[in-house]
Amino acid sequence: AIKALQDYLEEKGENKKESALLVAVLEKYFYTERPTIRNPKIYSGAMVDMAKNIDEISIRHVQKELAEHFDVSANSISRRSKQIWESYQDTVYSMLKEQKA
């Protein structure tokens, strides 16, 4: 999931700092939550989708495009994105502060 996320962001030419933040949040999510992963690409797409919630990040992609790229349903991406955002938005903002410091 992490490799697929990194590859996608690199392929799309996204900002390296912003991409690193999304990867770090996903790593923290996996380490803390230890989810049972059936399809890792859902998590990759969900992290990119979740970025739209973060004003400080310029990464923006349409769920349909993400679903096609990662070969998963847009609904799965949306559901997982919301779940991660609800649990990790504080983590995201504290990581952003660390990056600026």
Secondary structure, DSSP 8 states (H G I E B T S, - for coil): -HHHHHHHHHHTT--HHHHHHHHHHHHHHHHHH----S-HHHHHHHHHHHGGG-TT------HHHHHHHHTS-HHHHHHHHHHHHHHHHHHHHHHHHHHH-
